Amino acid sequence: MKVDEVTSFKIIEFNKENKRLVISHSRIWEEEKEEARKEESNNRKKDAKAESSAVKKVKDSVEKSTLGDLDVLAQLKEQMENDKNTK
């Protein structure tokens, strides 16, 4: 640093009785990195939640077999077995 240069510092400790002041220049950068990491984590969580809700929506919209469909398949199976036995 040079004389009359302006920089940012974070006050870590301030003790008026002992006339002690502890400051940190690197703490500012550490906090910015931590905030960026938290924001990235929150974005990933939001994306994962959106993904899971989309998958759930697709699974819910998939056509499921009904008992009526199963009855038709059972009749078709019987018909094919009867045709096989008659030949």
KOLLUMBA-639182 format. One record per residue (C-alpha): residue number from 1; x, y, z. Coordinates in pm, 1 decimal, decimal comma, m for minus. Layout:
BEGIN
{NUM; {X; Y; Z}} ...
% end
This chain:
BEGIN
{1; {0,0; 0,0; 0,0}} {2; {105,1; 353,2; m64,7}} {3; {40,4; 670,7; 126,1}} {4; {m305,7; 818,6; 59,5}} {5; {m419,1; 492,5; m101,4}} {6; {m778,0; 399,9; m16,6}} {7; {m862,2; 36,0; 46,1}} {8; {m1140,5; m156,4; 216,0}} {9; {m1093,1; m333,4; 546,2}} {10; {m1314,5; m539,1; 773,4}} {11; {m1300,8; m464,4; 1144,7}} {12; {m1257,1; m792,9; 1325,3}} {13; {m1200,1; m669,8; 1678,4}} {14; {m1241,7; m331,3; 1842,6}} {15; {m1142,3; m281,5; 2205,8}} {16; {m1165,0; 75,3; 2334,1}} {17; {m1018,0; m0,2; 2676,2}} {18; {m695,5; m148,8; 2541,7}} {19; {m694,9; 79,4; 2238,3}} {20; {m680,9; m224,5; 2017,7}} {21; {m813,3; m245,5; 1663,8}} {22; {m782,8; m561,9; 1452,3}} {23; {m865,5; m523,7; 1084,4}} {24; {m846,1; m756,7; 787,6}} {25; {m824,7; m687,2; 419,0}} {26; {m853,1; m1051,4; 315,0}} {27; {m1170,9; m1106,2; 518,5}} {28; {m1361,9; m893,5; 267,7}} {29; {m1263,4; m1127,1; m17,3}} {30; {m1336,5; m1435,9; 190,9}} {31; {m1687,6; m1311,7; 263,7}} {32; {m1749,6; m1236,5; m103,7}} {33; {m1636,4; m1587,4; m196,5}} {34; {m1861,5; m1734,5; 73,5}} {35; {m2161,0; m1534,9; m52,7}} {36; {m2092,6; m1646,4; m410,0}} {37; {m2066,3; m2008,8; m293,9}} {38; {m2396,2; m1983,2; m103,2}} {39; {m2568,0; m1823,9; m401,9}} {40; {m2438,5; m2098,0; m631,3}} {41; {m2557,3; m2361,5; m384,6}} {42; {m2902,4; m2202,1; m367,7}} {43; {m2918,7; m2192,8; m748,7}} {44; {m2829,2; m2562,5; m766,1}} {45; {m3096,0; m2644,0; m507,6}} {46; {m3356,8; m2447,9; m703,2}} {47; {m3257,0; m2623,5; m1025,6}} {48; {m3270,4; m2963,8; m857,5}} {49; {m3611,3; m2886,7; m711,2}} {50; {m3742,0; m2770,6; m1048,8}} {51; {m3598,3; m3083,3; m1209,9}} {52; {m3756,3; m3315,1; m956,4}} {53; {m4093,7; m3143,4; m988,2}} {54; {m4070,7; m3172,9; m1367,9}} {55; {m3989,3; m3543,7; m1340,2}} {56; {m4276,1; m3593,4; m1097,1}} {57; {m4510,6; m3411,3; m1333,2}} {58; {m4401,8; m3632,3; m1623,3}} {59; {m4443,0; m3946,6; m1414,7}} {60; {m4790,8; m3838,5; m1309,9}} {61; {m4892,2; m3765,5; m1666,8}} {62; {m4771,1; m4100,9; m1803,0}} {63; {m5066,2; m4314,7; m1900,9}} {64; {m5111,1; m4605,4; m1665,3}} {65; {m5271,9; m4935,3; m1745,3}} {66; {m5621,0; m4982,8; m1617,7}} {67; {m5805,3; m5293,9; m1520,8}} {68; {m6000,9; m5266,5; m1846,6}} {69; {m5676,6; m5287,1; m2043,3}} {70; {m5572,4; m5591,7; m1846,6}} {71; {m5905,1; m5761,4; m1919,7}} {72; {m5862,4; m5702,3; m2292,3}} {73; {m5512,5; m5849,0; m2279,3}} {74; {m5636,8; m6150,3; m2084,5}} {75; {m5908,0; m6211,9; m2345,5}} {76; {m5653,7; m6179,6; m2625,3}} {77; {m5427,0; m6430,9; m2451,0}} {78; {m5714,8; m6678,1; m2412,4}} {79; {m5810,8; m6632,2; m2774,3}} {80; {m5453,4; m6697,1; m2889,8}} {81; {m5429,0; m7008,2; m2667,6}} {82; {m5759,9; m7138,9; m2805,2}} {83; {m5639,6; m7079,1; m3162,0}} {84; {m5316,3; m7262,4; m3084,6}} {85; {m5502,0; m7559,0; m2930,3}} {86; {m5742,0; m7590,6; m3225,1}} {87; {m5460,7; m7613,4; m3482,0}} 
% end
